[in-house]
Amino acid sequence: MQGNVSAKTVLIASAGCAAGLALAGGFARAGAGVIAIDRDEERNTALARMNPSRIETLRLDVMRPRQCRDLGNIWQNTPIDLLIHLQPLRDPTRLGAAITSIPALTRALAPGLRRGQGKVLLVYDMAANGASAEQHAYRSALNDLAPLMQSEMGAPFAINALRLHASGPMRPKMRRAPAALLLAAMYLDRSGAGGACGSVLTVCAPSD
């Protein structure tokens, strides 16, 4: 599963959720340097403890556009190979803010992405059965976000999305769910700018 991840720099926004733990731990084990970003210091501490030599944390609320711009000003041209957005999973009751913050943070970090491999990955879940009209509307907007961002930013970026099946990927009873998410993320990371761009893939975990 390691592919060509070794020595890459991976930033994970809103990493203080189950998906963040799975992705940070998996990319770190594969040899990447991981920067896990979350607003909660206790969750940052838990992330760093998984692999102290490869996971660094940054306390920041990426749902605030001003803090996104400030991070971009600090980060500048430092290379970023992969930027993973988990805002919709970390704050599922603030999907409108997530939809705004994802492109804002990506634009702020664009110079670093250009210096690296320019890959961006959005991760969100499908609406559950019986979800409200607004929940379906937000998911519809998330479905459009990766291709629209790809069209706006163009080359050399490769912007894709992983849509977690409503019955699957982060359900606690499904022990293989984190592995399925990690495998899909690493697949898109390997595809690179010459492969999938502006794509939305649905991730379903295999049955236990």
Backbone as a chain_set.jsonl record, in Angstrom:
{"seq": "MQGNVSAKTVLIASAGCAAGLALAGGFARAGAGVIAIDRDEERNTALARMNPSRIETLRLDVMRPRQCRDLGNIWQNTPIDLLIHLQPLRDPTRLGAAITSIPALTRALAPGLRRGQGKVLLVYDMAANGASAEQHAYRSALNDLAPLMQSEMGAPFAINALRLHASGPMRPKMRRAPAALLLAAMYLDRSGAGGACGSVLTVCAPSD", "coords": {"N": [[0.819, -1.2, 0.0], [2.145, 1.155, 0.26], [3.155, 2.463, -2.024], [4.333, 5.312, -3.736], [4.724, 7.041, -1.61], [6.648, 7.665, 0.268], [8.693, 10.081, 1.779], [7.131, 12.224, 1.009], [5.241, 15.279, 1.564], [2.4, 15.656, 3.414], [-0.507, 17.359, 4.04], [-3.181, 17.516, 6.304], [-6.27, 18.744, 6.671], [-8.503, 19.732, 9.263], [-8.133, 17.428, 10.846], [-8.903, 16.144, 13.171], [-10.692, 13.826, 13.481], [-12.282, 10.591, 12.931], [-11.598, 9.74, 10.335], [-9.377, 11.344, 9.916], [-7.526, 10.338, 11.783], [-7.129, 7.776, 10.689], [-6.045, 8.368, 8.137], [-3.81, 10.035, 8.693], [-2.25, 8.325, 10.307], [-1.86, 6.177, 8.501], [-0.547, 7.31, 6.209], [1.748, 8.257, 7.49], [2.907, 5.845, 8.39], [3.582, 4.834, 5.927], [5.704, 6.357, 5.245], [5.521, 9.082, 4.739], [5.815, 12.597, 5.537], [3.687, 14.054, 7.773], [1.469, 16.719, 8.274], [-0.809, 17.471, 10.532], [-3.76, 19.212, 10.928], [-5.789, 20.842, 13.194], [-8.37, 22.364, 15.214], [-8.573, 21.679, 17.859], [-6.676, 21.096, 20.652], [-6.32, 18.756, 22.181], [-7.081, 16.727, 20.423], [-5.149, 17.101, 18.481], [-2.901, 16.342, 19.946], [-3.428, 13.609, 20.306], [-3.242, 12.767, 17.653], [-0.511, 13.303, 17.065], [0.774, 11.539, 18.784], [0.494, 9.075, 17.586], [2.55, 8.666, 15.764], [5.207, 10.023, 16.457], [7.602, 10.769, 15.169], [6.949, 11.287, 12.56], [4.549, 12.645, 12.34], [3.451, 15.863, 12.618], [1.729, 18.502, 14.301], [-0.678, 21.155, 13.967], [-2.314, 23.764, 15.469], [-5.208, 25.092, 14.424], [-8.069, 26.71, 13.104], [-9.472, 25.759, 10.367], [-11.873, 26.332, 9.262], [-12.243, 28.984, 9.26], [-11.887, 31.564, 7.1], [-9.978, 33.684, 7.295], [-7.952, 32.625, 8.921], [-7.109, 30.638, 7.219], [-5.958, 32.167, 5.156], [-3.91, 33.369, 6.625], [-2.35, 31.112, 7.25], [-1.499, 30.432, 4.67], [0.118, 32.66, 4.107], [2.168, 32.276, 5.928], [3.098, 29.73, 5.216], [3.838, 29.911, 2.505], [6.05, 29.208, -0.095], [6.815, 26.64, 0.602], [7.119, 23.259, -0.246], [4.216, 21.253, -0.904], [2.907, 18.104, -1.203], [0.487, 16.674, -1.08], [-2.714, 17.701, -0.228], [-5.232, 17.194, 2.034], [-8.628, 17.468, 2.577], [-10.791, 17.407, 5.271], [-12.938, 18.712, 6.341], [-15.838, 18.471, 6.014], [-16.357, 16.066, 7.342], [-15.319, 16.44, 9.873], [-16.834, 18.57, 10.85], [-19.829, 18.095, 10.585], [-22.223, 19.483, 10.892], [-21.798, 21.922, 9.853], [-21.723, 22.301, 7.06], [-22.036, 24.204, 5.055], [-20.122, 26.157, 5.728], [-17.894, 24.533, 5.433], [-17.872, 24.041, 2.67], [-17.189, 26.553, 1.758], [-14.697, 26.937, 2.993], [-12.952, 24.993, 1.993], [-12.098, 25.519, -0.798], [-10.967, 28.02, -0.16], [-8.784, 27.476, 1.588], [-7.279, 25.856, -0.104], [-6.598, 27.634, -2.191], [-5.061, 29.433, -0.682], [-2.851, 27.889, -0.075], [-1.807, 27.367, -2.508], [0.733, 28.222, -3.714], [2.626, 26.561, -2.371], [1.624, 24.045, -3.084], [2.088, 24.107, -5.841], [4.859, 23.976, -5.843], [5.214, 21.474, -4.852], [3.687, 18.308, -5.475], [1.126, 18.997, -6.112], [-1.384, 17.85, -5.485], [-4.745, 17.474, -4.444], [-7.216, 16.475, -2.186], [-10.566, 15.898, -1.451], [-12.666, 14.805, 1.151], [-15.703, 13.392, 2.033], [-18.975, 12.463, 3.324], [-21.806, 10.562, 2.079], [-25.247, 11.594, 1.997], [-27.337, 10.413, 4.588], [-29.955, 7.915, 4.713], [-33.178, 9.327, 4.746], [-32.288, 11.865, 5.289], [-32.38, 15.468, 5.629], [-33.698, 17.986, 3.358], [-31.874, 20.097, 3.055], [-29.492, 18.856, 3.803], [-29.122, 17.04, 1.699], [-28.819, 18.928, -0.333], [-26.424, 20.225, 0.396], [-24.634, 18.055, 0.103], [-24.879, 17.655, -2.622], [-23.672, 19.991, -3.533], [-21.072, 19.535, -2.584], [-20.415, 17.366, -4.183], [-19.997, 18.648, -6.59], [-17.813, 20.218, -6.108], [-15.012, 19.414, -6.316], [-14.59, 18.949, -9.197], [-15.206, 21.593, -10.086], [-13.286, 23.15, -8.745], [-11.01, 22.042, -9.908], [-11.35, 22.892, -12.55], [-11.151, 25.652, -12.171], [-8.519, 26.01, -11.077], [-6.8, 24.493, -12.63], [-3.959, 23.025, -14.408], [-0.866, 22.9, -12.549], [-2.371, 21.235, -10.886], [-4.054, 18.473, -9.278], [-7.108, 17.68, -8.498], [-9.321, 15.909, -6.573], [-12.068, 13.893, -5.273], [-13.231, 11.906, -2.535], [-16.018, 10.116, -1.816], [-17.739, 8.982, 0.845], [-19.553, 6.072, 1.316], [-22.876, 6.019, 2.506], [-23.659, 3.868, 4.084], [-21.328, 2.767, 4.868], [-18.106, 3.569, 5.036], [-17.122, 4.927, 7.554], [-18.37, 3.677, 9.633], [-18.444, 2.434, 12.943], [-18.651, -0.354, 13.395], [-17.614, -1.583, 11.22], [-14.732, -2.909, 10.657], [-12.866, -2.786, 8.629], [-13.122, -0.358, 7.43], [-11.436, 2.065, 7.846], [-9.1, 1.169, 6.522], [-10.038, 0.852, 3.912], [-10.632, 3.501, 3.176], [-8.061, 4.647, 3.393], [-6.671, 3.163, 1.455], [-8.001, 4.004, -0.891], [-7.371, 6.75, -0.87], [-4.591, 6.657, -1.159], [-4.459, 5.487, -3.643], [-5.46, 7.54, -5.337], [-3.499, 9.404, -4.795], [-1.265, 8.183, -5.952], [-2.067, 8.239, -8.618], [-1.721, 10.865, -9.527], [-0.984, 14.047, -11.166], [-1.067, 13.431, -13.816], [-3.044, 11.611, -13.993], [-6.133, 10.87, -12.582], [-8.251, 13.691, -12.482], [-10.317, 16.136, -11.097], [-12.209, 14.271, -10.341], [-14.778, 12.242, -8.761], [-14.929, 9.751, -6.488], [-16.636, 6.967, -5.139], [-16.413, 5.449, -2.006], [-16.634, 2.298, -0.642], [-16.607, 0.271, 2.131], [-15.407, -3.097, 2.507], [-17.355, -5.932, 3.613], [-17.159, -7.135, 7.003]], "CA": [[0.0, 0.0, 0.0], [2.958, 2.34, 0.422], [3.273, 3.161, -3.291], [5.441, 6.262, -3.79], [4.392, 8.038, -0.583], [7.808, 7.958, 1.094], [9.338, 11.398, 1.696], [6.187, 13.271, 0.62], [4.632, 16.107, 2.599], [0.945, 15.535, 3.352], [-1.25, 18.197, 4.989], [-4.547, 17.05, 6.516], [-7.053, 19.807, 7.305], [-9.567, 19.217, 10.137], [-7.718, 16.038, 11.02], [-9.337, 15.584, 14.447], [-11.871, 12.963, 13.341], [-11.874, 9.206, 12.686], [-10.911, 9.669, 9.047], [-8.077, 11.973, 10.087], [-6.65, 9.384, 12.459], [-6.794, 6.716, 9.744], [-5.188, 8.864, 7.065], [-2.53, 10.487, 9.247], [-1.479, 7.147, 10.694], [-1.496, 5.389, 7.337], [0.483, 7.989, 5.409], [2.979, 8.288, 8.273], [3.508, 4.506, 8.33], [4.108, 4.638, 4.579], [6.931, 7.121, 5.093], [5.292, 10.507, 4.47], [5.782, 13.554, 6.622], [2.292, 14.47, 7.871], [1.099, 17.876, 9.085], [-2.224, 17.327, 10.88], [-4.258, 20.515, 11.356], [-7.099, 20.818, 13.848], [-8.533, 23.46, 16.17], [-8.636, 21.134, 19.211], [-5.322, 20.68, 21.04], [-6.32, 17.37, 22.641], [-7.098, 15.865, 19.241], [-3.822, 17.209, 17.889], [-1.985, 15.527, 20.746], [-3.693, 12.203, 19.977], [-2.697, 12.524, 16.318], [0.948, 13.295, 17.119], [1.245, 10.372, 19.531], [0.472, 7.873, 16.753], [3.847, 8.504, 15.104], [5.829, 11.323, 16.745], [8.699, 11.11, 14.258], [6.469, 11.612, 11.218], [3.328, 13.469, 12.381], [3.464, 17.135, 13.327], [0.367, 19.053, 14.368], [-0.828, 22.601, 13.95], [-3.63, 24.163, 15.984], [-5.751, 26.105, 13.526], [-9.448, 26.469, 12.687], [-9.478, 25.968, 8.917], [-13.203, 26.786, 8.853], [-12.206, 30.443, 9.26], [-11.098, 31.985, 5.928], [-8.824, 34.517, 7.645], [-6.881, 31.756, 9.382], [-6.588, 29.977, 6.012], [-5.052, 33.117, 4.499], [-2.722, 33.521, 7.472], [-1.519, 29.931, 7.062], [-0.861, 30.556, 3.368], [1.186, 33.659, 4.198], [3.277, 31.675, 6.68], [3.617, 28.557, 4.505], [4.425, 30.438, 1.282], [6.444, 28.285, -1.172], [7.259, 25.33, 1.092], [6.39, 22.282, -1.075], [3.156, 20.374, -0.395], [2.603, 17.094, -2.219], [-0.914, 16.274, -1.003], [-3.554, 18.402, 0.748], [-6.474, 16.445, 2.241], [-9.662, 18.235, 3.28], [-11.757, 16.589, 6.022], [-13.867, 19.609, 7.022], [-17.224, 17.988, 6.091], [-16.449, 14.977, 8.317], [-15.004, 16.986, 11.197], [-17.913, 19.466, 11.276], [-20.943, 17.76, 9.703], [-23.329, 20.433, 11.025], [-21.356, 23.202, 9.282], [-21.31, 21.971, 5.703], [-21.926, 25.433, 4.278], [-18.799, 26.724, 6.008], [-16.893, 23.629, 4.857], [-17.84, 24.26, 1.222], [-16.46, 27.806, 1.548], [-13.327, 26.885, 3.498], [-12.106, 24.075, 1.221], [-11.361, 26.249, -1.829], [-10.185, 29.112, 0.431], [-7.51, 26.941, 2.07], [-6.515, 25.38, -1.258], [-6.01, 28.806, -2.851], [-4.032, 30.0, 0.192], [-1.678, 27.016, -0.106], [-1.48, 27.08, -3.908], [2.166, 28.297, -4.023], [3.289, 25.354, -1.891], [1.179, 22.926, -3.91], [2.801, 24.184, -7.125], [6.234, 23.546, -5.622], [5.161, 20.032, -4.62], [3.045, 17.543, -6.538], [-0.115, 19.652, -6.491], [-2.565, 16.994, -5.356], [-5.723, 17.895, -3.438], [-8.237, 15.443, -2.016], [-11.699, 16.22, -0.58], [-13.316, 13.6, 1.673], [-16.987, 13.695, 2.673], [-19.866, 11.313, 3.308], [-23.087, 10.714, 1.409], [-26.371, 11.842, 2.894], [-27.963, 9.199, 5.106], [-31.376, 7.747, 4.391], [-34.04, 10.186, 5.548], [-31.665, 13.163, 5.556], [-33.206, 16.627, 5.266], [-33.46, 18.565, 2.035], [-30.645, 20.884, 3.051], [-28.358, 17.94, 3.821], [-28.932, 16.58, 0.322], [-28.327, 20.061, -1.124], [-25.014, 20.413, 0.709], [-23.873, 16.967, -0.517], [-24.855, 17.933, -4.054], [-22.635, 21.007, -3.739], [-19.775, 18.888, -2.391], [-20.15, 16.549, -5.372], [-19.55, 19.524, -7.675], [-16.705, 21.083, -5.703], [-13.715, 19.005, -6.872], [-14.456, 19.311, -10.613], [-15.198, 23.044, -10.262], [-11.969, 23.625, -8.324], [-10.05, 21.624, -10.93], [-11.528, 23.786, -13.689], [-10.64, 26.979, -11.805], [-7.093, 26.062, -10.782], [-6.097, 23.932, -13.771], [-2.657, 22.406, -14.181], [-0.444, 21.52, -12.366], [-3.094, 20.643, -9.768], [-4.92, 17.31, -9.484], [-8.075, 17.824, -7.407], [-10.292, 14.826, -6.626], [-12.87, 13.729, -4.056], [-13.68, 10.588, -2.091], [-17.353, 10.209, -1.209], [-17.906, 7.793, 1.671], [-20.903, 5.525, 1.207], [-23.638, 6.278, 3.735], [-23.781, 2.677, 4.92], [-20.065, 2.094, 5.014], [-16.731, 3.776, 5.398], [-16.642, 5.225, 8.894], [-19.188, 3.044, 10.67], [-17.522, 1.782, 13.863], [-18.702, -1.809, 13.375], [-16.932, -2.079, 10.032], [-13.334, -2.764, 11.028], [-12.026, -2.534, 7.461], [-13.443, 0.955, 6.852], [-10.274, 2.951, 7.721], [-8.191, 0.654, 5.498], [-10.623, 1.136, 2.6], [-10.436, 4.916, 2.928], [-6.638, 4.886, 3.175], [-6.316, 2.586, 0.158], [-8.53, 4.88, -1.936], [-6.601, 7.997, -0.857], [-3.269, 6.391, -1.719], [-4.642, 5.244, -5.074], [-5.542, 8.831, -5.999], [-2.197, 10.04, -4.664], [-0.376, 7.571, -6.948], [-2.467, 8.582, -9.983], [-1.005, 12.088, -9.813], [-1.532, 15.058, -12.056], [-1.284, 12.856, -15.133], [-4.127, 10.645, -13.922], [-7.471, 11.403, -12.29], [-8.365, 15.105, -12.134], [-11.712, 16.544, -11.043], [-13.033, 13.062, -10.232], [-15.422, 11.914, -7.493], [-15.014, 8.305, -6.344], [-17.371, 6.51, -3.96], [-15.678, 4.435, -1.252], [-17.45, 1.369, 0.147], [-15.768, -0.683, 2.841], [-15.871, -4.473, 2.399], [-17.987, -6.474, 4.816], [-16.254, -7.833, 7.917]], "C": [[0.857, 1.255, 0.0], [3.112, 3.134, -0.87], [4.486, 4.065, -3.289], [5.252, 7.37, -2.778], [5.625, 8.494, 0.182], [8.412, 9.318, 0.752], [8.401, 12.5, 1.211], [5.747, 14.082, 1.839], [3.121, 16.105, 2.392], [0.343, 16.424, 4.433], [-2.68, 17.678, 5.08], [-5.293, 18.115, 7.312], [-8.238, 19.219, 8.061], [-9.344, 17.744, 10.423], [-8.25, 15.374, 12.288], [-10.623, 14.796, 14.379], [-11.369, 11.562, 12.996], [-11.121, 9.06, 11.377], [-9.514, 10.278, 9.144], [-7.08, 11.057, 10.764], [-6.187, 8.299, 11.492], [-5.806, 7.186, 8.69], [-3.833, 9.324, 7.582], [-1.654, 9.295, 9.619], [-0.994, 6.356, 9.499], [-0.417, 6.032, 6.49], [1.802, 8.065, 6.164], [3.68, 6.925, 8.24], [4.141, 4.237, 6.972], [5.326, 5.505, 4.295], [6.76, 8.591, 4.798], [5.491, 11.33, 5.734], [4.397, 14.176, 6.656], [2.18, 15.706, 8.763], [-0.403, 17.782, 9.315], [-2.707, 18.637, 11.506], [-5.637, 20.355, 11.983], [-7.16, 21.938, 14.876], [-8.458, 22.996, 17.618], [-7.272, 20.561, 19.602], [-5.274, 19.226, 21.503], [-6.328, 16.404, 21.455], [-5.765, 15.931, 18.508], [-2.814, 16.343, 18.634], [-2.164, 14.047, 20.436], [-3.136, 11.846, 18.603], [-1.175, 12.403, 16.37], [1.482, 12.044, 17.792], [1.255, 9.103, 18.678], [1.828, 7.601, 16.108], [4.621, 9.809, 15.268], [6.927, 11.727, 15.777], [8.212, 11.561, 12.888], [5.21, 12.485, 11.2], [3.574, 14.7, 13.235], [2.044, 17.686, 13.316], [0.414, 20.576, 14.409], [-2.23, 22.929, 14.428], [-4.145, 25.341, 15.177], [-7.181, 25.725, 13.176], [-9.555, 26.788, 11.203], [-10.865, 26.336, 8.394], [-13.287, 28.31, 8.817], [-11.316, 30.923, 8.108], [-9.869, 32.824, 6.271], [-7.662, 33.659, 8.121], [-6.289, 30.964, 8.218], [-5.592, 30.89, 5.305], [-3.772, 33.306, 5.302], [-1.785, 32.327, 7.311], [-0.789, 30.005, 5.722], [0.284, 31.551, 3.384], [2.407, 33.122, 4.929], [3.938, 30.574, 5.86], [4.379, 28.952, 3.247], [4.772, 29.32, 0.289], [6.962, 26.94, -0.677], [6.456, 24.235, 0.379], [5.376, 21.447, -0.294], [2.838, 19.371, -1.512], [1.123, 16.727, -2.253], [-1.6, 17.056, 0.107], [-4.881, 17.666, 0.833], [-7.427, 17.285, 3.085], [-10.662, 17.288, 3.952], [-12.804, 17.453, 6.718], [-15.298, 19.076, 7.084], [-17.411, 16.849, 7.093], [-16.217, 15.48, 9.738], [-16.146, 17.829, 11.74], [-19.147, 19.231, 10.407], [-22.155, 18.682, 9.822], [-22.988, 21.8, 10.442], [-20.907, 23.004, 7.832], [-21.21, 23.203, 4.81], [-20.57, 26.089, 4.467], [-17.698, 25.858, 5.414], [-16.741, 23.875, 3.361], [-17.087, 25.551, 0.896], [-14.985, 27.67, 1.914], [-12.41, 26.004, 2.645], [-11.388, 24.802, 0.077], [-10.519, 27.385, -1.264], [-8.822, 28.617, 0.897], [-6.65, 26.465, 0.903], [-5.857, 26.545, -1.988], [-4.865, 29.382, -2.01], [-2.734, 29.202, 0.12], [-1.22, 26.696, -1.526], [0.017, 27.209, -4.23], [2.941, 27.057, -3.568], [2.903, 24.128, -2.687], [1.882, 22.928, -5.265], [4.239, 23.705, -6.99], [6.319, 22.056, -5.338], [4.488, 19.341, -5.785], [1.627, 18.008, -6.849], [-1.373, 18.826, -6.384], [-3.444, 17.455, -4.201], [-6.831, 16.86, -3.394], [-9.293, 15.922, -1.025], [-12.326, 14.907, -0.123], [-14.593, 14.016, 2.399], [-17.877, 12.471, 2.579], [-21.138, 11.627, 2.532], [-24.167, 10.996, 2.44], [-26.996, 10.52, 3.324], [-29.412, 9.108, 4.64], [-32.223, 8.616, 5.318], [-33.443, 11.531, 5.884], [-32.553, 14.292, 5.048], [-32.842, 17.143, 3.881], [-32.152, 19.342, 1.996], [-29.395, 20.001, 3.105], [-28.077, 17.393, 2.428], [-28.372, 17.702, -0.547], [-26.842, 20.306, -0.873], [-24.167, 19.316, 0.051], [-23.795, 17.147, -2.029], [-23.782, 18.97, -4.381], [-21.242, 20.417, -3.567], [-19.412, 18.018, -3.586], [-19.574, 17.391, -6.508], [-18.225, 20.218, -7.375], [-15.374, 20.693, -6.337], [-13.602, 19.332, -8.36], [-14.44, 20.812, -10.869], [-13.853, 23.641, -9.845], [-10.904, 23.242, -9.343], [-10.121, 22.545, -12.145], [-10.957, 25.17, -13.399], [-9.123, 27.012, -11.721], [-6.24, 25.457, -11.893], [-4.817, 23.213, -13.402], [-1.78, 23.4, -13.412], [-1.177, 20.796, -11.235], [-3.869, 19.408, -10.212], [-5.859, 17.257, -8.289], [-9.164, 16.778, -7.57], [-11.028, 14.72, -5.293], [-13.156, 12.261, -3.803], [-14.982, 10.778, -1.332], [-17.602, 8.906, -0.462], [-19.357, 7.335, 1.638], [-21.617, 5.631, 2.54], [-23.709, 5.073, 4.646], [-22.433, 2.097, 5.3], [-18.94, 2.778, 5.73], [-16.373, 4.173, 6.81], [-17.57, 4.678, 9.978], [-18.298, 2.253, 11.605], [-17.518, 0.274, 13.783], [-17.944, -2.4, 12.194], [-15.438, -1.868, 10.207], [-12.445, -2.438, 9.835], [-12.229, -1.142, 6.869], [-12.231, 1.875, 6.764], [-9.301, 2.483, 6.645], [-8.715, 0.944, 4.102], [-10.432, 2.599, 2.226], [-8.977, 5.215, 2.609], [-6.196, 4.359, 1.807], [-6.781, 3.474, -0.984], [-7.733, 6.178, -2.015], [-5.229, 7.787, -1.474], [-3.351, 6.084, -3.212], [-4.687, 6.572, -5.827], [-4.217, 9.587, -5.898], [-1.224, 9.484, -5.708], [-0.737, 8.006, -8.355], [-1.853, 9.882, -10.445], [-1.676, 12.996, -10.817], [-1.759, 14.514, -13.453], [-2.414, 11.844, -15.154], [-5.458, 11.32, -13.658], [-7.394, 12.867, -11.876], [-9.84, 15.483, -12.157], [-12.676, 15.384, -10.905], [-13.641, 12.943, -8.837], [-15.594, 10.409, -7.453], [-15.768, 7.968, -5.07], [-16.621, 5.362, -3.311], [-16.659, 3.611, -0.438], [-16.513, 0.389, 0.817], [-16.297, -2.082, 2.636], [-16.489, -4.944, 3.701], [-16.962, -7.186, 5.67], [-16.478, -9.33, 7.84]], "O": [[0.33, 2.341, -0.243], [3.193, 4.361, -0.824], [5.567, 3.639, -2.883], [5.585, 8.522, -3.054], [5.642, 9.612, 0.699], [8.612, 9.651, -0.416], [8.854, 13.628, 1.017], [5.864, 13.638, 2.981], [2.625, 16.499, 1.337], [0.65, 16.258, 5.613], [-3.32, 17.428, 4.058], [-4.989, 18.359, 8.479], [-8.905, 18.312, 7.564], [-10.245, 16.92, 10.265], [-8.073, 14.169, 12.47], [-11.554, 15.063, 15.138], [-10.172, 11.364, 12.792], [-10.123, 8.343, 11.307], [-8.575, 9.78, 8.523], [-5.916, 11.001, 10.368], [-5.01, 7.94, 11.468], [-4.84, 6.487, 8.382], [-2.809, 9.029, 6.967], [-0.469, 9.257, 9.291], [0.153, 5.908, 9.473], [0.535, 5.361, 6.092], [2.867, 7.952, 5.557], [4.898, 6.855, 8.083], [5.121, 3.499, 6.874], [5.922, 5.404, 3.222], [7.753, 9.296, 4.621], [5.355, 10.83, 6.851], [3.969, 14.771, 5.668], [2.725, 15.738, 9.867], [-1.185, 17.99, 8.388], [-2.138, 19.112, 12.488], [-6.544, 19.796, 11.368], [-6.128, 22.408, 15.354], [-8.295, 23.819, 18.519], [-6.774, 19.642, 18.952], [-4.29, 18.532, 21.247], [-5.652, 15.376, 21.488], [-5.302, 14.924, 17.972], [-1.972, 15.69, 18.018], [-1.185, 13.311, 20.315], [-2.617, 10.747, 18.409], [-0.612, 11.485, 15.773], [2.537, 11.54, 17.41], [1.956, 8.148, 19.012], [2.212, 6.446, 15.925], [4.69, 10.612, 14.338], [7.162, 12.92, 15.582], [8.977, 12.156, 12.129], [4.845, 13.011, 10.148], [3.869, 14.595, 14.425], [1.254, 17.371, 12.426], [1.4, 21.186, 14.823], [-3.216, 22.442, 13.875], [-3.596, 26.441, 15.235], [-7.478, 24.548, 12.973], [-9.711, 27.948, 10.822], [-11.019, 26.623, 7.206], [-14.298, 28.864, 8.388], [-10.105, 30.706, 8.143], [-8.832, 32.697, 5.62], [-6.512, 33.925, 7.772], [-5.098, 30.65, 8.226], [-4.514, 30.451, 4.903], [-2.682, 33.394, 4.737], [-0.567, 32.498, 7.243], [0.396, 29.681, 5.64], [1.312, 31.323, 2.747], [3.541, 33.465, 4.597], [5.164, 30.479, 5.803], [5.438, 28.397, 2.956], [3.89, 28.568, -0.125], [7.5, 26.168, -1.471], [5.226, 24.278, 0.397], [5.642, 20.998, 0.822], [2.534, 19.766, -2.637], [0.564, 16.496, -3.325], [-1.13, 17.075, 1.245], [-5.581, 17.524, -0.17], [-7.072, 17.752, 4.168], [-11.298, 16.47, 3.286], [-13.498, 16.963, 7.609], [-15.934, 19.212, 8.129], [-18.502, 16.68, 7.638], [-16.841, 15.004, 10.686], [-16.41, 17.819, 12.942], [-19.481, 20.076, 9.576], [-23.025, 18.669, 8.952], [-23.79, 22.73, 10.525], [-19.845, 23.481, 7.43], [-20.382, 23.239, 3.9], [-19.938, 26.524, 3.504], [-16.684, 26.374, 4.944], [-15.626, 23.916, 2.841], [-16.417, 25.632, -0.134], [-14.12, 28.218, 1.231], [-11.206, 26.252, 2.585], [-10.164, 24.71, -0.012], [-9.465, 27.697, -1.817], [-7.808, 29.263, 0.633], [-5.433, 26.647, 0.913], [-4.688, 26.46, -2.365], [-3.829, 29.772, -2.548], [-1.646, 29.765, 0.24], [-0.346, 25.852, -1.724], [0.538, 26.37, -4.964], [3.807, 26.562, -4.289], [3.739, 23.263, -2.945], [2.233, 21.867, -5.782], [4.782, 23.098, -7.912], [7.362, 21.437, -5.551], [4.68, 19.721, -6.94], [0.988, 17.472, -7.754], [-2.335, 19.068, -7.112], [-2.953, 17.784, -3.121], [-7.326, 16.419, -4.432], [-8.97, 16.304, 0.1], [-12.5, 13.993, -0.929], [-14.567, 14.885, 3.271], [-17.572, 11.538, 1.836], [-21.504, 12.788, 2.349], [-24.013, 10.672, 3.618], [-27.162, 9.613, 2.508], [-30.012, 10.101, 4.228], [-32.007, 8.636, 6.529], [-34.016, 12.277, 6.678], [-33.374, 14.096, 4.152], [-31.811, 16.78, 3.314], [-31.404, 19.258, 1.022], [-28.363, 20.344, 2.528], [-26.919, 17.294, 2.022], [-27.534, 17.449, -1.413], [-26.085, 20.563, -1.809], [-23.103, 19.604, -0.497], [-22.777, 16.834, -2.647], [-23.071, 18.846, -5.379], [-20.328, 20.759, -4.317], [-18.244, 17.936, -3.966], [-18.76, 16.907, -7.295], [-17.583, 20.748, -8.282], [-14.668, 21.561, -6.85], [-12.61, 19.939, -8.767], [-13.739, 21.272, -11.77], [-13.336, 24.535, -10.515], [-9.995, 24.026, -9.614], [-9.095, 22.934, -12.703], [-10.351, 25.792, -14.272], [-8.497, 27.938, -12.237], [-5.091, 25.856, -12.082], [-4.605, 22.838, -12.249], [-1.922, 24.609, -13.591], [-0.646, 19.833, -10.682], [-4.288, 19.303, -11.365], [-5.465, 16.843, -7.199], [-9.857, 16.756, -8.587], [-10.663, 15.371, -4.314], [-13.304, 11.473, -4.737], [-15.042, 11.502, -0.338], [-17.668, 7.841, -1.076], [-20.273, 8.115, 1.898], [-21.028, 5.364, 3.587], [-23.809, 5.228, 5.863], [-22.367, 1.066, 5.969], [-18.803, 2.601, 6.941], [-15.309, 3.745, 7.255], [-17.557, 5.161, 11.111], [-17.47, 1.47, 11.138], [-16.494, -0.346, 14.071], [-17.664, -3.598, 12.176], [-14.926, -0.78, 9.941], [-11.37, -1.866, 10.014], [-11.564, -0.788, 5.896], [-11.995, 2.436, 5.694], [-8.733, 3.308, 5.929], [-7.936, 1.25, 3.2], [-10.104, 2.906, 1.08], [-8.683, 5.95, 1.666], [-5.443, 5.02, 1.092], [-6.042, 3.68, -1.947], [-7.446, 6.659, -3.111], [-4.748, 8.635, -2.226], [-2.422, 6.385, -3.962], [-4.021, 6.719, -6.851], [-3.853, 10.326, -6.813], [-0.442, 10.24, -6.286], [0.141, 8.137, -9.208], [-1.496, 10.015, -11.616], [-2.796, 12.742, -11.259], [-2.559, 15.07, -14.207], [-2.72, 11.275, -16.202], [-5.872, 12.216, -14.392], [-6.581, 13.242, -11.031], [-10.541, 15.188, -13.125], [-13.835, 15.49, -11.305], [-13.101, 13.466, -7.862], [-16.313, 9.841, -8.274], [-15.566, 8.606, -4.037], [-16.234, 4.409, -3.987], [-17.425, 4.153, 0.359], [-15.708, -0.258, 0.147], [-17.512, -2.271, 2.591], [-16.182, -4.416, 4.77], [-16.01, -7.772, 5.154], [-15.808, -10.091, 8.538]]}, "num_chains": 1, "name": "protein.A"}
